Amino acid sequence: MTTMQAAHGAEDRSGTGRDPWARFGWLMAVVWLVFLVYPVLALLDSPAASAWIVTGWAALIGFIVLYVTGFVHGMRGGGGLGRRPSRRQWITFAALIACALVTIPAVGGSALSFLPFIMSFASYGLTRAWHWITTVAALVVGAACVFLIPDNRDYLSVLAIVALLGVVNTVSTWLIMRSAEAERLGRELATSEGREAVARDVHDLVGHSLTVVGLKAQLVRRLMDSDPERAKAELADIERLTAEAIAGVRQTVSGARATTLVEQLAATEDSLRAADIALVVDGSPDALSPAQAITASWILREATTNALRHSGAAAVRVRIAPGMLTVEDDGVGPARAFGDGEGTGIRGMRERAAAAGAGFAVRPGAPTGTRVEVTW
């Protein structure tokens, strides 16, 4: 009976219909119909009137058609297992019960064989409340028929199957719904983390580029009269930086951009030079592993942006050693530059370091300034 569970899972995994379950899952519903052999045998040997026997056969065939089509409909998105059932599912459920009831005059106690199918349909195709209602009702009806009606003790095995199936359906549907909820939360978390990553990348890239462009624009304004040639060169740099920023944003959105530490050191030197800030580099980028270098390049970019915007520094020193990157300026220090809280830039650096399994710290420099430190 639990093949409806697999079908719903298949529908969630593939809405395209290319999943084998979506194409051939109905075959499993047909396989389970073998348990209706008891009503079939009862009809073949029924002492009831011919009209009731014909009615019983029609109801049995109707039950089979309704169960298989209802199974396929639920498998293809008709509802159940945490999803709102369609109107057709409710109609099918009611029709299944009606067909089972109509066979009673012809098959007698063998009509209990319909209960497992009705229970499974409610469990996997309707709501959680109706799973409980149908399970309890099936147990009550089965027990009443076995223990209260004379000569029905032969159907004690059917009652045992109904009780066992109630436990199986309860546990399996609960697990399926928990799994679906966990998957949904996982997708939401991944989406949230992806959005935060893109926002952080865009902030780091655009914030840095716009800061440098602003400094170079100020420099161009000062040089226009005194040194037109250098002013033209700075304007060319502004055009290049703008183009790089646009390309970087596009690549960030597509998740394809990676800046090497060597490239970032060169960009940092150019940015600081435009602001008349000296850069001293101790160590080689080769001291860090390729994975560490990617994180270091992002943090160096943001630390440079912060130095340009907030520090008022005259010099910046970058130290690179195995498992360590430090960026230190001789400016006003973190207390005056950032106040009591962390801005987006520092928070972004901290998140990047944490994602790379590195420690991160921002502290006052010696004797003045701000020191950004990343250690693996």
N, C-alpha and C positions, 0 to 999 in steps of 0.2 A: 504493500500500500504506500510505502514511503517513496515511491518513484516520483510522485508529484513534487517532493522536496528537491530531488535532483533536477527536475525540469525547471522549477523556479530558479534554482541556482544557475542553470544554464542560460535562462532568459536574462538574468542580471549580468552574466559574463559577456553575452553577445547578443546585442539587439539586432544584428544583421541577418540572423537566420542561417548563417553559415556554420554554426556550432552543430555537431552531430546530434546533440540532444534536441536542438530546436527542430531538426528535420525528422529524426527517427524516435524521439522519446515516447511517442504515442504507442510504439510497439510494446514498451514495458507495461503500459496500462492494459494492453490486451493480454499480456502474459499473466497478470494477476487475476484476470477473469476466470482462470481455471478453478478458482475456489467457488465459483457459482455452479460447480458440478452437482452440488447437493440439491439445490432447487430444481436442476434439470432432471436428476434421477427421481425426485419427488413428483414432478409433473408426469414423467413417463409411467409412474406406478400409482398415480393419484386415483382414489375412489370417488372423487368429487364429480359433480355433473359436468357434462361436456362443455357447457357454456363457461363454467368457471375455469376449466382446463384451458380452453382457447384464450380466455381472458388472461390467465396466468402466463401462457406463452407470450402473448402480446406485451404484457407488462415486463416480463423478463428481457425480451428483446429491446423494449424501450429503455429499460434500466441500463443495459449494456451500451446502447447508442448514446444515452445521456451522459454516462460516466466517461466514456472515451472522448466525446466531443467537449465535455466540460473540462476534462483533464487537459486537452490540447489548448482550449481557450485560456485556462489559467496559466499554462506554460508560456503562452504567447503574450502575457501581460494582463490577464483578466482580473488579477488581484490576488489577495491572500498573503500570508506571511509578512504582516506589517504594511501591506499595501491595501488600499481601499478596494473591496470587491466590486466588480461591475454588477449591473442589474441582472445581466444574464446569469452570473454565478448564483445569485439568490434564487432565480427562477429554476435553474437546474437542480439546485439543492432540494427545493420543495418538490419538484417533479420526481426526483430519486426516491424520496420518502413515500410519495403517492404510489409509485410503481411497486415498491416493496409491500405496501399495505394491500394492494389489489391482489397480490399473489397468495395471500394468506388462506383464503378459502380452498385453494387448490393444493398448496404445498404444506400447509400447517406450520409446524415448528421449524421446518427448513428455511422459512423466511428469515430466521435469525442470521443466516449466512449473508444477508445484505448489510447487516450492521457494520462490519469492518469497512466496507466501501463508503458508506455514508459518513462514518467517523473520519476516515482519511480525507474525504472531500471537504468536510468542515474544517479539519485541522490545517490543511495546506491551501485550501481555496477560499476560506472565509476569514473571519476575524478571530482574535484570540478568545474573546468572550464566547463565541459560538463553538469554538473547540471544546471549551469546558462544558457548555450546555449540552452539546451532542454526546460527549464522552460520558457524562453522568447519566443522561437519559438512556443511552445504549446499555449501560451497566444495569440500571434499574429495570429496564424492559427485559433484558436478557435474564436477569436473576428471577424476575417475576414469572417469566415463561417456564423456566427450568424447575423452579421450586414450588410454584403454586398450581401449575397445570399438571394433572395426572399424566403419567407415561411420557413425560418430557425430559426425564433424567438423561436420556441418550444425547441430549444437546448440551450436556455439561462441558464438553470439550469446546464447543463454540463459545460458551460464556468465558472460558479460560482464555481463548484467543482474543475476545473482546477486551478483557481486562488487561492482558499483556499488551495489546495494541494501543490501549489508552495510555499506558506508561511510555511506550516507545514514541508515540506521536507527541506526547507532552514534552519529553526530553529533546527529541530531535527538532521540533519546531522552535523550542526555546533556544537551542544552540544555533539554529539557522538565523533566527532573528538577532541574536547577540552578535553573530559573525557579520551580518549585514550592517548592523549599527556600528560595529568596530570599523568595518570597511568605509562606511560613510564618514565617520569621524576622521579616519586616516586620510581620506581624500580632502576633507576640509582643512586638516592640519597641513597637508602637503601644499594645498593651494595658498594657505595663509603664509607659510614659510617661503613659497616661491614668490609671492607678492612682496614680502619683506626683503627678500634677496634682490629682486629687481629694483625696488625703491632705494635700497642701500647702494647698489651699483650706480644707479642714475645719480643719486646724491653725490657720491664720491667723484664720479666722472665730471658731471656738469658743474658741481660746486668748485672743483679744482680748476677746470678750464675757464669758467667765467671769472674766477679770481685773477688768474694770470692775464686773461684778455683785458680786464679792467686796469690792471697795473700797466700793461703795455700801452693801452690807450692813453693813460696819463703821461707816460713817457713820450709818446708820439706828440702829444700836445706841447710838451716842453721843447721837443727837438725840431718842431716844424720850421721855426725861424733860424735857429742856430746851426742845425745839422740836418738839412733836408734828406740827404742820402741815407743816413741812419734811420730817419723817420720812416722812409719808404721801406727799409728792411724790416723795421718793427711792424709796419702795417702788413707786410707779407707774412710775418710770423702770426699776426692776429688772424689772417685769413686761413693759414694752415691749422692753427689751433681750433678755429671754429669748425673747419671741415672734419678734423679729427674727432671733435666732440660729437658732432652729428653722427658720424660713422660709428663711434663708440656706443652711443645710445641705441642705435639700430641693432648693433651686435649684442648689446646687453639684453635687449628685449628678446632676441632670438636665442640667447644663452650661449653664444659662440665666441665671446671675446675673452682673451687672456693676455695680460700685459706682463712681459718679463721684467725681472728686477733690473737688468742692465738698461732696458729702455726707460724704466721709471727713474733711475738715477740720472740719466741724461735729461729727461724732462724736468726733473727737480732742479737740476743745475741751471737750466735755461730759465725756469720760472723765478728762482731766487735771484738770478743775475738781473732780471728785468726789474726787480724790486730793490736792487743794490744791496742784497744780502749775500754774504760770502758762504760758500758750502765747502765743508771739509769731510772727506770720506775716508774712514779707516776700515781696512779689510776689503775682501773681495766678495762679489756676489756668489762666487763658486763655493763659498763656505757653507751655504745653505743648500739643502736638497731642492730638487725642482718643485715639489709640493710646497715646501716652506717658502720658497722664493715667490710663488704666486701670492700667498698671503702677505708676505713682507712687502711686495710691490704695492698692494692695495693700501696697507697701513702707512707706508711711506708717502703715498699720494695724499692721503687725508691728513697726515701729520704735517706735510708741507703746506697744504691748504690752510690749516689752523695757524701755522707759523706766519704765513703771509697775511692772514686776516686779523689775527688777535695779538700776536706776540710783541710787535714792535722791535724785533730782534735785529741785530747787526750781523749775526753769524749763526749758522746751523751746522751741527756736527752729526754725521751718520756713522754709526759703528756697526760693522757686520762681522760676526764670528759664528763658529759652529753652534747652531741651535739658539742664536740670539740676534736681535736687531734692536738698536736704540737710536732714537732721533732726539737730539737735545739742542735747544736754542738758548740764547742769552738774553731773552726778552723779559717781559713783566712777570712771568710765572703763571701757573694755572689758576691761582686764586683770583687774580685780577683779570685774566683773560677769559675765564669761563664762569666765574662766580661759584656758587655752591652746588649747582646741578650739572648734569652731563648733557651736552648738546647732542644733536643727531650725529655729528661727526665722531665724537668719542664713543658714543653708544654703538655706532656702526663698526668702529675698530675693535671694540670689545667683543662684539658678536662674531666678527670674522676670526678673531684669534680663538675664541671658544670653539667655533666650528672646525678649526684646524687642529684642535687639541693643544693649543698654546696658552700660556699665561700672559696676561696683559696688565699693565700698570701705567698710570699717569701720575707723576709726582714732581715736586719742585726740583729744578736743576741745581747744580753747585757751581758758583755761589748764587746765581740767579737763573731765571728762565724756567722752561718746562722740559721735562724728560719723559718721552714715550718709550716704553720698553716692552718687547715681545720676546718670550722665551719658550722653547720647546723642550 
